[in-house]
Amino acid sequence: MILEGYIAKWQSYPKGERKVRVARPSILAPSLRLLSAYKEKLIDWHEYERRFINQIVNDKRAIERLREIAVESLERDVRLMCYEKNPPCHRFILLEMVKVLQSEA
């Protein structure tokens, strides 16, 4: 199963699951430019989401990593971990992308 989590609570999640850090410097983190544009309110969440998805789908290494996560999460719990405590956070976008890839696996 694919799950999400807050890095500050890393130790409180079950030991048997795989935790994948998607915060910087992960290949699955938003670019600094994109993150800054959102945090500085130069773009809204909708635009951030659109650009982030574009960033990921145009990076062969990122897509391959998501495919690996999708396959692994069919066999065991995998938790995407980031610093944002609550939504909005890019890990929720990644979560949905993994679910799509799971359906294709």
Chimera marker file (.cmm) of the C-alpha trace (Angstrom):
<marker_set name="trace">
<marker id="1" x="0.000" y="0.000" z="0.000" r="1" g="1" b="0" radius="0.5"/>
<marker id="2" x="1.219" y="3.521" z="-0.713" r="1" g="1" b="0" radius="0.5"/>
<marker id="3" x="1.047" y="5.895" z="2.262" r="1" g="1" b="0" radius="0.5"/>
<marker id="4" x="2.268" y="9.360" z="3.210" r="1" g="1" b="0" radius="0.5"/>
<marker id="5" x="3.927" y="10.736" z="6.286" r="1" g="1" b="0" radius="0.5"/>
<marker id="6" x="5.546" y="13.640" z="8.082" r="1" g="1" b="0" radius="0.5"/>
<marker id="7" x="9.331" y="13.416" z="8.500" r="1" g="1" b="0" radius="0.5"/>
<marker id="8" x="9.192" y="14.662" z="12.102" r="1" g="1" b="0" radius="0.5"/>
<marker id="9" x="7.163" y="11.544" z="12.966" r="1" g="1" b="0" radius="0.5"/>
<marker id="10" x="9.488" y="9.143" z="11.112" r="1" g="1" b="0" radius="0.5"/>
<marker id="11" x="10.127" y="6.987" z="14.177" r="1" g="1" b="0" radius="0.5"/>
<marker id="12" x="6.434" y="6.679" z="15.067" r="1" g="1" b="0" radius="0.5"/>
<marker id="13" x="5.493" y="4.863" z="11.850" r="1" g="1" b="0" radius="0.5"/>
<marker id="14" x="5.614" y="1.041" z="11.735" r="1" g="1" b="0" radius="0.5"/>
<marker id="15" x="9.122" y="-0.395" z="11.499" r="1" g="1" b="0" radius="0.5"/>
<marker id="16" x="8.239" y="-2.926" z="8.793" r="1" g="1" b="0" radius="0.5"/>
<marker id="17" x="7.211" y="-0.414" z="6.181" r="1" g="1" b="0" radius="0.5"/>
<marker id="18" x="9.532" y="1.232" z="3.686" r="1" g="1" b="0" radius="0.5"/>
<marker id="19" x="9.929" y="4.973" z="4.161" r="1" g="1" b="0" radius="0.5"/>
<marker id="20" x="10.941" y="7.023" z="1.134" r="1" g="1" b="0" radius="0.5"/>
<marker id="21" x="12.123" y="10.555" z="1.693" r="1" g="1" b="0" radius="0.5"/>
<marker id="22" x="10.728" y="12.772" z="-1.080" r="1" g="1" b="0" radius="0.5"/>
<marker id="23" x="12.026" y="16.035" z="0.393" r="1" g="1" b="0" radius="0.5"/>
<marker id="24" x="15.121" y="17.718" z="-1.009" r="1" g="1" b="0" radius="0.5"/>
<marker id="25" x="17.602" y="16.482" z="-2.173" r="1" g="1" b="0" radius="0.5"/>
<marker id="26" x="15.380" y="13.652" z="-3.481" r="1" g="1" b="0" radius="0.5"/>
<marker id="27" x="14.834" y="13.345" z="-7.213" r="1" g="1" b="0" radius="0.5"/>
<marker id="28" x="11.131" y="13.401" z="-6.278" r="1" g="1" b="0" radius="0.5"/>
<marker id="29" x="11.312" y="16.837" z="-4.640" r="1" g="1" b="0" radius="0.5"/>
<marker id="30" x="10.195" y="20.018" z="-6.382" r="1" g="1" b="0" radius="0.5"/>
<marker id="31" x="12.916" y="22.162" z="-7.895" r="1" g="1" b="0" radius="0.5"/>
<marker id="32" x="14.061" y="25.044" z="-5.716" r="1" g="1" b="0" radius="0.5"/>
<marker id="33" x="12.733" y="27.440" z="-8.329" r="1" g="1" b="0" radius="0.5"/>
<marker id="34" x="9.269" y="25.891" z="-8.278" r="1" g="1" b="0" radius="0.5"/>
<marker id="35" x="9.118" y="25.638" z="-4.500" r="1" g="1" b="0" radius="0.5"/>
<marker id="36" x="10.244" y="29.249" z="-4.108" r="1" g="1" b="0" radius="0.5"/>
<marker id="37" x="7.638" y="30.479" z="-6.600" r="1" g="1" b="0" radius="0.5"/>
<marker id="38" x="4.918" y="28.780" z="-4.567" r="1" g="1" b="0" radius="0.5"/>
<marker id="39" x="6.188" y="29.851" z="-1.139" r="1" g="1" b="0" radius="0.5"/>
<marker id="40" x="6.599" y="33.444" z="-2.343" r="1" g="1" b="0" radius="0.5"/>
<marker id="41" x="2.992" y="33.309" z="-3.637" r="1" g="1" b="0" radius="0.5"/>
<marker id="42" x="4.056" y="33.950" z="-7.234" r="1" g="1" b="0" radius="0.5"/>
<marker id="43" x="1.955" y="30.944" z="-8.263" r="1" g="1" b="0" radius="0.5"/>
<marker id="44" x="-1.056" y="29.241" z="-6.695" r="1" g="1" b="0" radius="0.5"/>
<marker id="45" x="-1.354" y="25.568" z="-5.775" r="1" g="1" b="0" radius="0.5"/>
<marker id="46" x="-3.035" y="24.643" z="-9.054" r="1" g="1" b="0" radius="0.5"/>
<marker id="47" x="-0.111" y="26.068" z="-11.036" r="1" g="1" b="0" radius="0.5"/>
<marker id="48" x="2.404" y="24.500" z="-8.647" r="1" g="1" b="0" radius="0.5"/>
<marker id="49" x="0.768" y="21.115" z="-9.115" r="1" g="1" b="0" radius="0.5"/>
<marker id="50" x="0.770" y="21.468" z="-12.909" r="1" g="1" b="0" radius="0.5"/>
<marker id="51" x="4.454" y="22.444" z="-12.980" r="1" g="1" b="0" radius="0.5"/>
<marker id="52" x="5.471" y="19.778" z="-10.484" r="1" g="1" b="0" radius="0.5"/>
<marker id="53" x="3.787" y="17.009" z="-12.483" r="1" g="1" b="0" radius="0.5"/>
<marker id="54" x="5.491" y="18.335" z="-15.598" r="1" g="1" b="0" radius="0.5"/>
<marker id="55" x="8.839" y="18.304" z="-13.773" r="1" g="1" b="0" radius="0.5"/>
<marker id="56" x="8.409" y="14.687" z="-12.740" r="1" g="1" b="0" radius="0.5"/>
<marker id="57" x="7.080" y="13.267" z="-16.013" r="1" g="1" b="0" radius="0.5"/>
<marker id="58" x="9.915" y="14.906" z="-17.935" r="1" g="1" b="0" radius="0.5"/>
<marker id="59" x="12.603" y="13.401" z="-15.727" r="1" g="1" b="0" radius="0.5"/>
<marker id="60" x="13.330" y="9.788" z="-16.682" r="1" g="1" b="0" radius="0.5"/>
<marker id="61" x="15.055" y="9.086" z="-13.358" r="1" g="1" b="0" radius="0.5"/>
<marker id="62" x="12.103" y="10.430" z="-11.376" r="1" g="1" b="0" radius="0.5"/>
<marker id="63" x="9.580" y="8.392" z="-13.363" r="1" g="1" b="0" radius="0.5"/>
<marker id="64" x="11.695" y="5.270" z="-12.965" r="1" g="1" b="0" radius="0.5"/>
<marker id="65" x="11.879" y="5.876" z="-9.201" r="1" g="1" b="0" radius="0.5"/>
<marker id="66" x="8.091" y="6.285" z="-9.032" r="1" g="1" b="0" radius="0.5"/>
<marker id="67" x="7.647" y="3.037" z="-10.972" r="1" g="1" b="0" radius="0.5"/>
<marker id="68" x="9.919" y="1.240" z="-8.501" r="1" g="1" b="0" radius="0.5"/>
<marker id="69" x="7.876" y="2.642" z="-5.613" r="1" g="1" b="0" radius="0.5"/>
<marker id="70" x="4.624" y="1.636" z="-7.322" r="1" g="1" b="0" radius="0.5"/>
<marker id="71" x="5.757" y="-1.962" z="-7.773" r="1" g="1" b="0" radius="0.5"/>
<marker id="72" x="7.188" y="-2.233" z="-4.259" r="1" g="1" b="0" radius="0.5"/>
<marker id="73" x="4.025" y="-0.754" z="-2.746" r="1" g="1" b="0" radius="0.5"/>
<marker id="74" x="1.964" y="-3.552" z="-4.269" r="1" g="1" b="0" radius="0.5"/>
<marker id="75" x="3.875" y="-5.996" z="-2.043" r="1" g="1" b="0" radius="0.5"/>
<marker id="76" x="4.497" y="-3.967" z="1.129" r="1" g="1" b="0" radius="0.5"/>
<marker id="77" x="3.654" y="-0.656" z="2.750" r="1" g="1" b="0" radius="0.5"/>
<marker id="78" x="5.671" y="2.249" z="1.354" r="1" g="1" b="0" radius="0.5"/>
<marker id="79" x="5.370" y="5.683" z="2.946" r="1" g="1" b="0" radius="0.5"/>
<marker id="80" x="6.320" y="8.898" z="1.108" r="1" g="1" b="0" radius="0.5"/>
<marker id="81" x="7.902" y="11.233" z="3.669" r="1" g="1" b="0" radius="0.5"/>
<marker id="82" x="8.256" y="15.030" z="3.556" r="1" g="1" b="0" radius="0.5"/>
<marker id="83" x="8.677" y="18.036" z="5.866" r="1" g="1" b="0" radius="0.5"/>
<marker id="84" x="5.223" y="19.522" z="5.337" r="1" g="1" b="0" radius="0.5"/>
<marker id="85" x="2.986" y="18.397" z="8.158" r="1" g="1" b="0" radius="0.5"/>
<marker id="86" x="-0.302" y="18.733" z="6.244" r="1" g="1" b="0" radius="0.5"/>
<marker id="87" x="-1.499" y="19.301" z="2.707" r="1" g="1" b="0" radius="0.5"/>
<marker id="88" x="-0.764" y="20.952" z="0.457" r="1" g="1" b="0" radius="0.5"/>
<marker id="89" x="2.463" y="19.082" z="-0.143" r="1" g="1" b="0" radius="0.5"/>
<marker id="90" x="3.987" y="17.553" z="-3.253" r="1" g="1" b="0" radius="0.5"/>
<marker id="91" x="3.956" y="14.115" z="-1.604" r="1" g="1" b="0" radius="0.5"/>
<marker id="92" x="0.194" y="13.997" z="-2.130" r="1" g="1" b="0" radius="0.5"/>
<marker id="93" x="0.732" y="14.626" z="-5.844" r="1" g="1" b="0" radius="0.5"/>
<marker id="94" x="3.314" y="11.830" z="-5.888" r="1" g="1" b="0" radius="0.5"/>
<marker id="95" x="0.901" y="9.578" z="-4.021" r="1" g="1" b="0" radius="0.5"/>
<marker id="96" x="-1.659" y="9.975" z="-6.798" r="1" g="1" b="0" radius="0.5"/>
<marker id="97" x="0.988" y="9.439" z="-9.466" r="1" g="1" b="0" radius="0.5"/>
<marker id="98" x="2.058" y="6.188" z="-7.787" r="1" g="1" b="0" radius="0.5"/>
<marker id="99" x="-1.547" y="4.992" z="-7.688" r="1" g="1" b="0" radius="0.5"/>
<marker id="100" x="-1.806" y="5.525" z="-11.439" r="1" g="1" b="0" radius="0.5"/>
<marker id="101" x="1.429" y="3.610" z="-11.979" r="1" g="1" b="0" radius="0.5"/>
<marker id="102" x="0.176" y="0.792" z="-9.710" r="1" g="1" b="0" radius="0.5"/>
<marker id="103" x="-2.853" y="0.368" z="-11.954" r="1" g="1" b="0" radius="0.5"/>
<marker id="104" x="-0.515" y="0.007" z="-14.934" r="1" g="1" b="0" radius="0.5"/>
<marker id="105" x="1.771" y="-2.542" z="-13.218" r="1" g="1" b="0" radius="0.5"/>
<link id1="1" id2="2" r="1" g="1" b="0" radius="0.2"/>
<link id1="2" id2="3" r="1" g="1" b="0" radius="0.2"/>
<link id1="3" id2="4" r="1" g="1" b="0" radius="0.2"/>
<link id1="4" id2="5" r="1" g="1" b="0" radius="0.2"/>
<link id1="5" id2="6" r="1" g="1" b="0" radius="0.2"/>
<link id1="6" id2="7" r="1" g="1" b="0" radius="0.2"/>
<link id1="7" id2="8" r="1" g="1" b="0" radius="0.2"/>
<link id1="8" id2="9" r="1" g="1" b="0" radius="0.2"/>
<link id1="9" id2="10" r="1" g="1" b="0" radius="0.2"/>
<link id1="10" id2="11" r="1" g="1" b="0" radius="0.2"/>
<link id1="11" id2="12" r="1" g="1" b="0" radius="0.2"/>
<link id1="12" id2="13" r="1" g="1" b="0" radius="0.2"/>
<link id1="13" id2="14" r="1" g="1" b="0" radius="0.2"/>
<link id1="14" id2="15" r="1" g="1" b="0" radius="0.2"/>
<link id1="15" id2="16" r="1" g="1" b="0" radius="0.2"/>
<link id1="16" id2="17" r="1" g="1" b="0" radius="0.2"/>
<link id1="17" id2="18" r="1" g="1" b="0" radius="0.2"/>
<link id1="18" id2="19" r="1" g="1" b="0" radius="0.2"/>
<link id1="19" id2="20" r="1" g="1" b="0" radius="0.2"/>
<link id1="20" id2="21" r="1" g="1" b="0" radius="0.2"/>
<link id1="21" id2="22" r="1" g="1" b="0" radius="0.2"/>
<link id1="22" id2="23" r="1" g="1" b="0" radius="0.2"/>
<link id1="23" id2="24" r="1" g="1" b="0" radius="0.2"/>
<link id1="24" id2="25" r="1" g="1" b="0" radius="0.2"/>
<link id1="25" id2="26" r="1" g="1" b="0" radius="0.2"/>
<link id1="26" id2="27" r="1" g="1" b="0" radius="0.2"/>
<link id1="27" id2="28" r="1" g="1" b="0" radius="0.2"/>
<link id1="28" id2="29" r="1" g="1" b="0" radius="0.2"/>
<link id1="29" id2="30" r="1" g="1" b="0" radius="0.2"/>
<link id1="30" id2="31" r="1" g="1" b="0" radius="0.2"/>
<link id1="31" id2="32" r="1" g="1" b="0" radius="0.2"/>
<link id1="32" id2="33" r="1" g="1" b="0" radius="0.2"/>
<link id1="33" id2="34" r="1" g="1" b="0" radius="0.2"/>
<link id1="34" id2="35" r="1" g="1" b="0" radius="0.2"/>
<link id1="35" id2="36" r="1" g="1" b="0" radius="0.2"/>
<link id1="36" id2="37" r="1" g="1" b="0" radius="0.2"/>
<link id1="37" id2="38" r="1" g="1" b="0" radius="0.2"/>
<link id1="38" id2="39" r="1" g="1" b="0" radius="0.2"/>
<link id1="39" id2="40" r="1" g="1" b="0" radius="0.2"/>
<link id1="40" id2="41" r="1" g="1" b="0" radius="0.2"/>
<link id1="41" id2="42" r="1" g="1" b="0" radius="0.2"/>
<link id1="42" id2="43" r="1" g="1" b="0" radius="0.2"/>
<link id1="43" id2="44" r="1" g="1" b="0" radius="0.2"/>
<link id1="44" id2="45" r="1" g="1" b="0" radius="0.2"/>
<link id1="45" id2="46" r="1" g="1" b="0" radius="0.2"/>
<link id1="46" id2="47" r="1" g="1" b="0" radius="0.2"/>
<link id1="47" id2="48" r="1" g="1" b="0" radius="0.2"/>
<link id1="48" id2="49" r="1" g="1" b="0" radius="0.2"/>
<link id1="49" id2="50" r="1" g="1" b="0" radius="0.2"/>
<link id1="50" id2="51" r="1" g="1" b="0" radius="0.2"/>
<link id1="51" id2="52" r="1" g="1" b="0" radius="0.2"/>
<link id1="52" id2="53" r="1" g="1" b="0" radius="0.2"/>
<link id1="53" id2="54" r="1" g="1" b="0" radius="0.2"/>
<link id1="54" id2="55" r="1" g="1" b="0" radius="0.2"/>
<link id1="55" id2="56" r="1" g="1" b="0" radius="0.2"/>
<link id1="56" id2="57" r="1" g="1" b="0" radius="0.2"/>
<link id1="57" id2="58" r="1" g="1" b="0" radius="0.2"/>
<link id1="58" id2="59" r="1" g="1" b="0" radius="0.2"/>
<link id1="59" id2="60" r="1" g="1" b="0" radius="0.2"/>
<link id1="60" id2="61" r="1" g="1" b="0" radius="0.2"/>
<link id1="61" id2="62" r="1" g="1" b="0" radius="0.2"/>
<link id1="62" id2="63" r="1" g="1" b="0" radius="0.2"/>
<link id1="63" id2="64" r="1" g="1" b="0" radius="0.2"/>
<link id1="64" id2="65" r="1" g="1" b="0" radius="0.2"/>
<link id1="65" id2="66" r="1" g="1" b="0" radius="0.2"/>
<link id1="66" id2="67" r="1" g="1" b="0" radius="0.2"/>
<link id1="67" id2="68" r="1" g="1" b="0" radius="0.2"/>
<link id1="68" id2="69" r="1" g="1" b="0" radius="0.2"/>
<link id1="69" id2="70" r="1" g="1" b="0" radius="0.2"/>
<link id1="70" id2="71" r="1" g="1" b="0" radius="0.2"/>
<link id1="71" id2="72" r="1" g="1" b="0" radius="0.2"/>
<link id1="72" id2="73" r="1" g="1" b="0" radius="0.2"/>
<link id1="73" id2="74" r="1" g="1" b="0" radius="0.2"/>
<link id1="74" id2="75" r="1" g="1" b="0" radius="0.2"/>
<link id1="75" id2="76" r="1" g="1" b="0" radius="0.2"/>
<link id1="76" id2="77" r="1" g="1" b="0" radius="0.2"/>
<link id1="77" id2="78" r="1" g="1" b="0" radius="0.2"/>
<link id1="78" id2="79" r="1" g="1" b="0" radius="0.2"/>
<link id1="79" id2="80" r="1" g="1" b="0" radius="0.2"/>
<link id1="80" id2="81" r="1" g="1" b="0" radius="0.2"/>
<link id1="81" id2="82" r="1" g="1" b="0" radius="0.2"/>
<link id1="82" id2="83" r="1" g="1" b="0" radius="0.2"/>
<link id1="83" id2="84" r="1" g="1" b="0" radius="0.2"/>
<link id1="84" id2="85" r="1" g="1" b="0" radius="0.2"/>
<link id1="85" id2="86" r="1" g="1" b="0" radius="0.2"/>
<link id1="86" id2="87" r="1" g="1" b="0" radius="0.2"/>
<link id1="87" id2="88" r="1" g="1" b="0" radius="0.2"/>
<link id1="88" id2="89" r="1" g="1" b="0" radius="0.2"/>
<link id1="89" id2="90" r="1" g="1" b="0" radius="0.2"/>
<link id1="90" id2="91" r="1" g="1" b="0" radius="0.2"/>
<link id1="91" id2="92" r="1" g="1" b="0" radius="0.2"/>
<link id1="92" id2="93" r="1" g="1" b="0" radius="0.2"/>
<link id1="93" id2="94" r="1" g="1" b="0" radius="0.2"/>
<link id1="94" id2="95" r="1" g="1" b="0" radius="0.2"/>
<link id1="95" id2="96" r="1" g="1" b="0" radius="0.2"/>
<link id1="96" id2="97" r="1" g="1" b="0" radius="0.2"/>
<link id1="97" id2="98" r="1" g="1" b="0" radius="0.2"/>
<link id1="98" id2="99" r="1" g="1" b="0" radius="0.2"/>
<link id1="99" id2="100" r="1" g="1" b="0" radius="0.2"/>
<link id1="100" id2="101" r="1" g="1" b="0" radius="0.2"/>
<link id1="101" id2="102" r="1" g="1" b="0" radius="0.2"/>
<link id1="102" id2="103" r="1" g="1" b="0" radius="0.2"/>
<link id1="103" id2="104" r="1" g="1" b="0" radius="0.2"/>
<link id1="104" id2="105" r="1" g="1" b="0" radius="0.2"/>
</marker_set>
